[in-house]
Amino acid sequence: MAAEAFTLPNVAYLEIAHDLANVSSGAIPRRLGFTEVRREQVTPPAAPPTPASTWSGG
């Protein structure tokens, strides 16, 4: 897939992002020959809202 991306016009580089806690995910780009260029602190996504129930009386 990476090689195919470079056949597209205006593609100069690819980035792969993964959770640092997921060591297996980090091994994949390394095996494919990618070079780690930076690490960023990210804000985790907010948890989805919990289901709510609304009642109405008449």
C-alpha positions as CSV (number, residue, x, y, z in Angstrom):
1,M,0.0,0.0,0.0
2,A,2.8,2.4,0.8
3,A,4.5,1.9,-2.6
4,E,1.1,2.4,-4.3
5,A,0.6,5.7,-2.5
6,F,3.8,7.1,-4.1
7,T,2.4,6.5,-7.5
8,L,-0.3,9.2,-6.8
9,P,0.4,12.7,-7.9
10,N,1.6,15.2,-5.2
11,V,2.4,12.5,-2.6
12,A,5.8,13.3,-1.2
13,Y,5.7,11.4,2.1
14,L,3.5,9.1,4.2
15,E,2.8,9.2,8.0
16,I,1.7,6.4,10.2
17,A,0.4,7.2,13.6
18,H,-0.2,4.8,16.4
19,D,-0.8,4.6,20.2
20,L,2.7,4.3,21.8
21,A,1.2,1.9,24.3
22,N,0.4,-0.5,21.4
23,V,3.9,-1.9,20.9
24,S,2.7,-4.3,18.1
25,S,1.4,-1.4,16.1
26,G,4.7,0.4,16.4
27,A,6.5,-2.7,15.0
28,I,4.7,-2.5,11.7
29,P,6.1,0.8,10.3
30,R,9.5,-0.2,11.5
31,R,9.3,-3.5,9.6
32,L,8.1,-1.6,6.5
33,G,11.2,0.6,6.6
34,F,9.6,3.8,8.0
35,T,11.7,6.0,10.2
36,E,10.3,7.6,13.4
37,V,10.5,11.3,13.0
38,R,8.6,12.7,16.0
39,R,6.4,11.9,19.0
40,E,3.4,14.0,19.8
41,Q,1.4,14.4,23.0
42,V,-2.3,14.1,22.0
43,T,-5.5,14.6,23.8
44,P,-7.5,11.4,24.0
45,P,-10.9,11.5,22.5
46,A,-13.8,12.2,24.8
47,A,-15.8,9.3,26.0
48,P,-19.1,9.0,24.2
49,P,-22.1,10.3,26.2
50,T,-23.9,7.7,28.3
51,P,-27.4,6.8,27.2
52,A,-30.1,8.9,28.8
53,S,-33.8,8.4,29.3
54,T,-36.3,11.3,29.3
55,W,-39.7,10.9,30.8
56,S,-42.7,13.1,30.5
57,G,-45.9,13.0,32.4
58,G,-49.2,14.4,31.4
